[in-house]
């Protein structure tokens, strides 16, 4: 922990910059309402005192996480509860990110302006980047897929090869890019497969690959961890 975390002038200047770029943050009452709403779902929030926008949008993200947690309860248990963090420093290339744990970072540039977020995501879907038929709510579902993979140790590459009945990685990524989304095939380690499948499945768009893949993941959710026999 370095000294800058307690540098009050620096924090004040950072807040001033955020207000100038995004507008005045929500009221203390709205913040408490959002915090308590998240807490009731065993989800913690961070950075939302400076949130600019409609808290109902973030509640929707929380609801979508909770829906997935009904199938994969480990992601919101007492030890692994998800943290939803509003990130003012994220590059505009990302709507959101998730690391190796349970922290989902939402890009303030988009989530403080829901209309901008909706349009930008819609444009990306039209380009084939994300699963056809999904909307902005798929972002939270996508990131929660990463959390599920982390919590349950899901081998996305192994699972997708079984679902597609293919052994060649090149063939797997070719089919993913054409039939799921370009982004699902973006990384050779397959990290975006589960996230894009969760995006499609929980958005109920009828994507066959997403539905088949998540159906296998649901068996993992019931078992509590990845098993080679599943």
N, C-alpha and C positions, 0 to 999 in steps of 0.2 A: 504494500500500500504506500503510494508515494505522497509527497507533501501537497501536490497540486489538487488532490481530492479535497483538501481543506482550505484551498485558496479562495476565500470569499470574493475578492474582487474579480478573479477569473470566472467564478461561477456566475456572478452578477452580469459580467460582460457577455458570457455565453447565453444567458437568459435574454438579455437585451437583443442580441442578434437574432435569436429564435423568434421573439415577438415581432421584430421588424420584418422578418421574412414570412412568418406564418400568421401573425395576428395575435391578439390577446388570448391567453389560455382560458380554459373553462373555469367556472366558479368552483370554490371549495366544496360547495354542496354537490355539484355535479361530479367532482372528483371522488368524493366519499361514496356517492351512489354507485359509481363505476367500480371502485375498489371493493365495496361490499358485495356487489353482484358477482365479481370475479371470485372473491373469497368463498362465497357460498358454493362455488363449483370446485373448490380447492385449487384455484388458479391465482397466482400472484401477479400484480401488475407493477411495472416500473417505468418511470419517465412520463407518466400521464398527467402529472400536475401541470405540465406545459402543453397538454393536448389542445389543439384547435379543431373544432368540428363537433359533430353530433355523436354523443356517447352511445347512441343506439347502434351505430355502425360497429363499435368495438364490442358491444353486448352481443351482436350477431356473430362476430368471430368467436366469442366465448361460447355461445350456444353450439356452434359448429364443432368446436373442440370437445365439448361435453358429449355431443352425439357420438363422436368417434370413441370417446372414453367409455361409453356403454359397452362397446365391443372389446376395448383394450384398456381395462381398468388400471393397469400398472402405471399408465402415463399421468395419472392424477392421484396416486396414492400419497400417503403422508411423507414418504421419503423422496418421491420423484415428482412432486407437483410441478406443473408447468409454470414457467414465468413468461409473461407476455410483456415485452419491452418495446417502448416507442423509441426509435433510433433516429435522431436528428442528423447524424453524421454519415448515414449510409449513402452509397453511390446511387444515382438515379437509375442505373441499369437494373437494380433489384427492387422488387416489390417488398420482399421479406427474405430473411435468411434464418437458418437454424444450424447450430453447430453440432458437436458430438454429445450434447446433453439434452436438457429439457427447456432451454431458453429460446423462445421464438422472437426474433427481432422484426418489428414492423417498420417500414420506411415512412417516417413522418411526412416526407415530401408528398407521398400519395395518400396516406391514411388521414392526413389533416384536410384533404380535399377529395371527398368521396366521388364527386363528378369526374374529376381528373383521373382518379383511380379506375373508375368504371370504363372510361373511354380508352385509357392506355391498355388496360387488360383486354378489352374487346378487340382493339387493333391487333394485339399480339395473337389472339385466337384466330383472327382472320388470316394471319400470316402462317398459321399452322404451328406456332411455337408451343401453344398449350392445347389441352384436350378440347376438341370441337364441342360446342354446346354449353361449355362452362362459362360462368360469369365471375365477377370479382370475389365472390365468396369461396371460390376454389382455392384462393391464395392461402387462407387459413387451413383448409383441408390438406392442401399440398404440404405445408410446413408441419402439420400434425403427423403426416405420414413419416417424415424424418424422425420425429420423436418416437413414434411406434417402432421404427426400425432400430433406433438406439436402445429402447427399453427391452425389446423382445429378441434382439440379436438376429433379425431377419436377414437372410442371405438373398438379396433381391435378384442377383444374377442367376443363382442356382434355381430359384423359384420360377423365374420367367422362362428359363430354358425348358423346364418341365411343362409349364403352361402352354408354350408355343410348340412343344415337342421338337425342339431344334437343339443341335449341339454346337453349331458354329456361332461364335460371338458376333461375327460379321453379319450373319443372317438374322440373328436376334435384333441387332440394332437397326438393320434395314427395315424389318417389319415394325419395330417400335416407331421409327421415324415416319413411316407411312400410315400406320393404323392407330397409333396412340397420340404422339406429339413429337415434334422435333426436339423439344427440351428433354424428353424422357431418354433420348439417345445421345445426349450432349457429352456425357462423361464415360470413359472406358470402364470405370469401376462400377457403373450401374447405379450410382447413388440417387439419380433422379427417377428411377423406375418406380419405386414404391410411392414416392410423393405424387407423381403424375397419375398413377393408378388410383390412389386415394382421392385425388382431385376429381377424376372421372366417376368413380364408384359412388362417392358420397354426394356428388352433384346430380346423380341419377340421370345421366345422359345416355345410358345404354351402350357404352363402349364395351365391346366384347372382351378385349384384352384386360381392361381395368376390372371388369366384373369378375372374370375368371381368376385374375391374380389376387384380388382382395378376398375372394371366397376361400382361397388357400390360406391367406393371412388370418382369416377369422378362426381357422382351426388352430393356428398358433396362439391367438388370443385366448382361446378356451384352454389350451394346454399350459399356457403361462410362459412358454419359451419356444424357440425354434427347435424342431426335431427333424432329423433327416428322413424319418418315416412319413412325415406329413406331406 
